[in-house]
Amino acid sequence: MAEFGTVGRKSKGKRLLHNILTSWEIYVLLLPTLVYYIIFAYLPMYGIRIAFTDFNPILGIEGSPWVGLKHFKRFLESPFFWQVIRNTLRISIYSIAASFPLAIILALILNYQRNMAFKRIVQTISYAPHFISTVVMVGMLQIFCSYDGGLFNIVREMLGAEPINFFGVAALFDHLYVWSGVWQGLGWSAIIYISALSSISPELHEAAIVDGANIWKRIWYIDLPGIAPTVITMFILNSGSVLSVGFEKIYLMQNAQNSTVSEVISTYVYKQGLLKTQYSYSAAVGLFNSVVNFVVLLIVNTIANKINDTSLF
């Protein structure tokens, strides 16, 4: 059995070498990407060690004393633990629930639009916000929500309501964050579904029309099953980042009045690591975040594979 296994490994090695030699041009094209990930993704993993040490910049990673799981325990016992976890999950799940189905709906609407000029205009308008930087977008949001002369407060006054400080009301933070994100990313997110819809055979729709199927039935029985693998794949990817709410936008929208609902893992790590110079502690929190995301990704991927035989790996 051992000899058979050795022979099998040698045979696979020969096949791999043969594939590389016969298709070397493809591997040369792959090389820059491979080097990029080695330098910027895999080599920095060595720095994860500081999460298990009391890191001292003078002593370096190797010279800093090893403390094991001390900083992970500290985070789990911290009074801020449940606050940042709860805020991160709430905002992330809200964002996925709002943006994920709307991107599919927009793709379906554009797919059935026969006026090409109108379709191009809608696509351009919906894609454009994606290219606005986060800083500019938050600045625009602050202008719209301004207490004095902001668009939203002007509308409120026209309707007979009193103006409010939107960024100062903690209960409104989630809605401002999520729906501004939907506005900015909806058109861009729909691109992949539009591409998936375009790959569905027109003959299926022609046969359905002959059989008397209306648009709703064609969507339900042709389009949605046709893009189901893409939808599931995107859902798995989104689920894998459930604890990775973007830092820049949250931090720019954050203030003392809404900090109780806006403090998420990414901003907490920044404040603990860079502002308070607790490098080991912040590294431990960041590693905890990554491990939880990875576990969630594995769980969702396994469930999707069992239910619909579609998965990332």
N, C-alpha and C positions, 0 to 999 in steps of 0.2 A: 504493500500500500504506500509506503514511504517513497519507494522508487517510482511508483506511478505518479505520485504528487510532484516529485522532482521533475519528471519528464514533462508533466503538464505545464509546470511553471516555465520550463525552458522553451516549450512550444509557444506559449503565450508571449514570452520575451522575443522570440524570433519573429512572430507575427507583428508585434509592435514595432520592432526595428525595421521590418520590411515596409510597413505602412509609412513610417517616418521617411524612409529613403525614397519611396515611390511618390510621396506627396509632400516633399520637403518645402515646396513653395507655401503651402498652407501653414505649416509649422513656423516658417519664417515670419509670416504675417501675424501669427499668434504670439510670437516672441515679445514684442513691445508691451502687450497687455500683460503677459506673464511676468515680465520684469517689473512692471508697474505695481502689480499686486504683491510681489515678493518684497519690494522695497517699502511700500506704503501701507501694506495690510498685514503681512506675516512677520517681518522683522520687528515692527513696533510691539508685537505681542510679548516680546521679551520684557517690556516695561511693565507688564501686568504684575510682575513680581513685587512691585512697591505696595500693592494692595495687601501683601502678607508681611510687610516689614514696617518699622517706624522709620520712614524714609527721611534721610538727612542729605541735602544736596552736597554738603561738604564730603560726607563719607561715600556718597554714590550708592548705586543699587546694590552692589556686591558688599559694601562695607556696612550698610544699614542693618540694625539688629532684626532678626526674624521674630515675628510675633504671631504667626499663624492666622487664625480666624478672628483675632481681636477686633479688627475694624468692622468686619461683617456683623459681629455680635453687637458692637456699639450702635450700628445703624438700625438693627432689628429692635433694639431696646430704646432707641431715640424717641422722644415725644413727637418728632416730626415725621416718623416713619409712616404711620397710617395716613397722615395728612397729604404727604407728597404722592403716596401710592394711590390714594383715593382720587386726588385731583388729576393725576396722570391718566388713570383708567377712565375717569368720567369724560375728560376732554377727548381722549383718543377714541373711545367707543362712540361718542357723539359725532365726531368727525367722520368716522367710517360709516355710521348709520345714515348720515346726511349726504355725503358726497358719493358713496359707492353706487347706490341705486340710481341717483340722478344722472350720473355719467352714462349709465346704460340706457336710461330713458332718452337722453339727448341724442345718443348715437342712433337709437331706433327712429326718432323723429327725423333726423337728418337723412337717414337711409331711405325713408319713404317720401322725401321731398323731391318733387320732379322739376320744380323751378330752380334751375342750376344757379342763376344769378342770385336769387334769394338765399339759396343754400350756402354759396360762397361768402355772402355778406354775414350770415349767422355764424359760420365757422370762424371768419376773421374776427368778429366781435367777441366771440367766446374764447378764442385762443389768445387774444392780445393781452389780457391781464396776467397771463402766466409769465410774460417777459418783464413785468414790473418787479423791481427788486423789493425784498421784504421791507427794507427801511422806508422806501418811498410809499409802499402800500399802507404801512402803519401810519405814516404821516398823513396820507389822504384820509384814512379812517378817523384820525384825530380831528382833522378839519371838518369832516362831515358830522362828527359827534360833538363838536365844540358847543359849550354852553351858550356862548354869545355868538349868534349868527351862523351856527352849524346847520346844515341842510335838514337833519333829522329834527332838530328843535324848532326850525322854522315851520316844518310840516305839523309838528305837535301844536304849535301856537295857532296855526290856521284851523286846527280841529278843536281848539278851545282848551287844550291841555297845557300844563305848566312845563317849562323847559327843565331838563334834568342833566346832570353830569353823568353821561353814559359810562365813562371810564372809572367813575368813582362809585358806581353801584356794583357790588360784588356779584349780585344775581344775574347781571347782564353780561358778565365777562365771557362765559362759555358761548353765548349766542353771537357776540361780536367776533370772537375768535373763529368759531366754526363757519359761520355763514360768509364772513369775509374770505375765508379759505375756499369755500365752495365757489364763490364768485371768481376768485383768482385761478383756481385749478380745474374747474368743471370741463371747459372745452378741451384742455390738454389731456385730461384723464379719459375723455371720450374717444380720443384718436384710436387707441388700440381696439376698442369695440367696433368702431367704424370699419377698421381694417378687417376684423374678424367677420363682420357682416358681409363685406364685399367678396369674401371667399366662398360664401354659400352659393350653390349652383342656382342660376336663374330658372332652370327647368323645374325645380321644386315649386317655385312660386307660380310658374305658368300652369303646372298641373293642378295646383291648389285653386287657382282662379277658374280654371275650366270646371272644377268640381263645385264651384260656388262659394269658396271660402272667402270671407271678408278679411279686412286688414288685421283685426284682432285675432282671428284664428290663425292667420299666417304668422303673426308674431309669436303666438303661443306654441304652435306646433312645428314651426320651421326655424324662425330666427333664434328664439331662446335656446332650443336644443342645439342649434348649430354653434352658438357662441358659448355654450355651457362650459367646455374645457377652459376657455380663456377667462371666463368669469370666475371659475373656481380657482384657477392659478393666481389671479389677481387678488382674490380674497385671502388666499393662503399667505401671499406676500404682505398684504396689509395687516393680517393677524400677527405676523412675525415681528411687527414693529409697534405692537399695541402699547408698549411702555416707552416708546421713543418719540414723544411729542417734540416737535421742533423747538430748538432753543431760541433762535433769533427773534421770532415773532412774539413768543410768550414774554421774553425778557423786555422787549420794547413796549409791550402793552401793560406790563406790570407796574404797579405803584403801591403805596402804603395802604390805600383804601381797598384794593382787591387782592392783596397778597395771600389772604387766607384761602382763596379759591384758585389762585394762579400759580402758586408754588408747585412746580413739577420736578421730576427727577433731574432733568437736564439743568434747570436753573439752580437747583439745590447743589448739584455737583460743582457748578461754576462758582457759586458763592463760597462753598466750603474749600474748594481746591485752590482757586486763584485769588480770591479776596481774603480768605483767612489762612491761606498757605498750609492747609491740612491735606497734603498731597496723597498720603497713604489712605486716609479716610475717604476722600473723594474718588480715588481709584477703586476702592472696594465697592462703593455705591454704584459706580459706573459698571463694574464687572458684574455685580448682582443684577443690574438692569439688563445687560447683554445675555446673561445666562437664562433669565426668566423669558426674555424674548425668544431665545433659541428653543426652550422647552415648549413654549406655546406654538411655535412654528412646527415642531415635530408632532405635537398632538393634533393640530388642525390638519396637517398634511396626511397623517395616518387615517384620520376620520374621513377626509375627502377621498382617499384611496379606497377605503372600504365601501363607502356609499356609492361613489360614482366612477370608481376606477380611474380617477384623475389625480395626479400628484406631481410635486416638483421632483421627487426622487424616490 
